[in-house]
């Protein structure tokens, strides 16, 4: 096995996607509209730093709109932010 034969880090979702549908004229466009690493919702600390540091500080919530992340609100702490990010996973799939 060569140096570059690894599929990637085991803690990240696969970026392997099915080939573009030749019958769909917007297939390439829809593929480009996917969020980075297929993360539709994310949270960021309001005062910078690592996401795992200072779990009691507020977080900015961001949601993918098809082109970029846009602000969706705030959370009081890390636990609330993680709950908000994970609640989409239990609901419906996002529409692209």
Residue frames relative to the residue before (quaternion, step in Angstrom):
aa qw qx qy qz dx dy dz
X 1.0000 0.0000 0.0000 0.0000 0.00 0.00 0.00
X 0.3753 -0.7444 0.5140 0.2020 3.48 -0.90 0.94
X 0.7366 -0.4329 0.3113 0.4161 3.50 -1.34 0.14
X 0.7843 0.3462 -0.1667 0.4870 3.61 0.96 -0.82
X 0.4748 0.7022 -0.4297 0.3114 3.59 1.13 0.36
X 0.4869 0.6599 -0.4494 0.3543 3.61 1.21 0.00
X 0.4674 -0.6904 0.4667 0.2952 3.62 -0.98 0.70
X 0.6889 -0.4345 0.2951 0.4995 3.60 1.15 -0.37
X 0.7061 -0.4408 0.3166 0.4549 3.55 -1.27 0.06
X 0.4967 -0.6879 0.4388 0.2960 3.61 -0.93 0.83
X 0.6759 0.5057 -0.3044 0.4414 3.62 1.16 -0.36
X 0.6561 0.4694 -0.3252 0.4933 3.63 1.22 0.20
X 0.5394 -0.6271 0.4410 0.3483 3.59 -1.04 0.69
X 0.5833 -0.5926 0.4309 0.3505 3.53 -1.19 0.58
X 0.2923 -0.7428 0.5744 0.1812 3.57 -1.06 0.77
X 0.4155 0.6952 -0.4830 0.3327 3.57 1.27 0.15
X 0.0334 -0.8026 0.5949 -0.0293 3.55 -0.73 1.07
X 0.5665 -0.5836 0.4304 0.3915 3.58 -1.09 0.48
X 0.6185 -0.5478 0.4064 0.3903 3.55 -1.18 0.50
X 0.6088 -0.5683 0.4093 0.3726 3.55 -1.18 0.59
X 0.4718 -0.6633 0.5113 0.2757 3.54 -1.04 0.85
X 0.3793 -0.7525 0.4909 0.2211 3.60 -0.59 1.11
X 0.6527 0.5234 -0.3198 0.4447 3.59 1.15 -0.44
X 0.6725 0.4690 -0.2902 0.4936 3.58 1.24 -0.34
X 0.3295 -0.7771 0.4932 0.2105 3.63 -0.44 1.10
X 0.7153 0.4268 -0.2592 0.4889 3.64 1.18 -0.37
X 0.3182 0.7899 -0.4833 0.2032 3.60 1.23 0.22
X 0.6775 0.4768 -0.3066 0.4687 3.62 0.85 -0.86
X 0.6305 0.5295 -0.3267 0.4640 3.58 1.02 -0.76
X 0.6699 0.4954 -0.3006 0.4641 3.60 0.88 -0.91
X 0.6233 0.5355 -0.3435 0.4547 3.58 1.04 -0.70
X 0.6716 0.4912 -0.2988 0.4673 3.62 0.98 -0.77
X 0.6510 0.5319 -0.3186 0.4379 3.61 1.14 -0.48
X 0.4753 0.6621 -0.4550 0.3588 3.60 1.22 -0.05
X 0.4811 -0.6689 0.4721 0.3135 3.61 -0.98 0.74
X 0.6351 -0.5180 0.3949 0.4152 3.58 -1.19 0.41
X 0.8500 0.0106 -0.0748 0.5213 3.56 -0.88 1.06
X 0.5272 -0.6704 0.3851 0.3525 3.60 1.19 0.55
X 0.4164 0.6689 -0.4954 0.3656 3.57 1.04 0.78
X 0.1997 -0.8228 0.5257 0.0823 3.56 -0.32 1.29
X 0.7722 0.1664 -0.1090 0.6034 3.58 1.17 -0.51
X 0.0501 0.7897 -0.6103 0.0379 3.56 -1.06 0.74
X 0.2400 -0.7475 0.5969 0.1655 3.56 -1.31 0.25
X 0.1218 -0.7753 0.6183 0.0413 3.54 -1.17 0.70
X 0.5095 -0.6219 0.4839 0.3457 3.60 -1.05 0.67
X 0.5040 -0.6705 0.4517 0.3039 3.60 -0.94 0.84
X 0.7671 0.3536 -0.1815 0.5035 3.58 1.05 -0.72
X 0.6289 -0.5683 0.3276 0.4173 3.59 1.17 0.55
X 0.5798 0.5826 -0.4441 0.3567 3.51 -1.32 -0.05
X 0.7095 -0.4439 0.3402 0.4289 3.53 -1.35 -0.08
X 0.5836 -0.6237 0.4079 0.3226 3.54 -1.10 0.72
X 0.6957 0.4722 -0.2727 0.4675 3.58 1.14 -0.56
X 0.5928 0.5832 -0.3641 0.4195 3.59 1.25 -0.26
X 0.8484 0.1163 -0.1067 0.5053 3.57 -1.18 0.60
X 0.0417 -0.8652 0.4995 0.0140 3.61 0.58 1.11
X 0.6573 0.5203 -0.3270 0.4362 3.62 1.16 -0.31
X 0.5774 0.5888 -0.3878 0.4116 3.62 1.22 -0.04
X 0.6111 -0.5878 0.3853 0.3641 3.62 -1.16 0.53
X 0.2468 -0.7629 0.5871 0.1113 3.54 -1.27 0.59
X 0.3597 -0.6756 0.5935 0.2489 3.55 -1.20 0.60
X 0.2453 -0.7652 0.5820 0.1248 3.57 -0.90 0.97
X 0.0620 -0.8037 0.5918 -0.0050 3.57 -0.88 0.99
X 0.1261 -0.7909 0.5975 0.0391 3.55 -1.07 0.81
X 0.4707 -0.6767 0.4974 0.2703 3.56 -1.03 0.88
X 0.1765 -0.8149 0.5458 0.0829 3.61 -0.79 1.00
X 0.6877 -0.4514 0.2796 0.4950 3.58 1.26 0.17
X 0.7803 0.2367 -0.1378 0.5622 3.57 1.24 -0.35
X 0.7839 -0.1012 0.0965 0.6050 3.59 1.04 -0.77
X 0.5713 -0.5549 0.4561 0.3972 3.55 -1.30 0.07
X 0.0844 -0.7864 0.6107 0.0394 3.58 -0.98 0.85
X 0.5903 -0.5843 0.4105 0.3764 3.60 -1.08 0.63
X 0.1286 -0.8027 0.5807 0.0436 3.56 -0.97 0.90
X 0.7597 -0.2945 0.1863 0.5490 3.59 1.25 -0.11
X 0.4165 -0.6662 0.5414 0.2995 3.52 -1.28 -0.42
X 0.2206 -0.7334 0.6251 0.1509 3.52 -1.31 0.38
X 0.5562 -0.6491 0.4142 0.3127 3.55 -1.05 0.78
X 0.8089 -0.0189 0.0469 0.5857 3.59 1.07 -0.67
X 0.7337 -0.4271 0.3009 0.4344 3.55 -1.33 0.08
X 0.6425 0.5360 -0.3369 0.4319 3.62 0.91 -0.83
X 0.6660 0.4866 -0.3035 0.4771 3.60 0.94 -0.83
X 0.6421 0.5242 -0.3225 0.4570 3.59 1.01 -0.79
X 0.6572 0.4942 -0.3094 0.4776 3.59 0.92 -0.86
X 0.6228 0.5360 -0.3345 0.4615 3.59 1.01 -0.78
X 0.6598 0.5048 -0.3035 0.4665 3.60 0.96 -0.86
X 0.6495 0.5095 -0.3172 0.4668 3.59 0.95 -0.86
X 0.7340 0.4432 -0.2422 0.4541 3.59 0.88 -0.90
X 0.5625 0.6174 -0.4085 0.3681 3.63 1.10 -0.39
X 0.5911 0.5514 -0.3790 0.4504 3.62 1.14 -0.44
X 0.6242 0.5642 -0.3468 0.4145 3.58 1.00 -0.76
X 0.6966 0.4508 -0.2819 0.4818 3.58 1.04 -0.69
X 0.6574 0.5005 -0.3039 0.4743 3.61 1.25 -0.34
X 0.7773 -0.3157 0.2568 0.4797 3.52 -1.21 -0.63
X 0.5740 -0.5666 0.4656 0.3642 3.51 -1.30 0.37
X 0.5143 -0.6391 0.4604 0.3394 3.63 -1.02 0.66
X 0.3571 -0.7012 0.5671 0.2434 3.56 -1.15 0.54
X 0.3449 -0.7730 0.5038 0.1725 3.55 -0.87 0.97
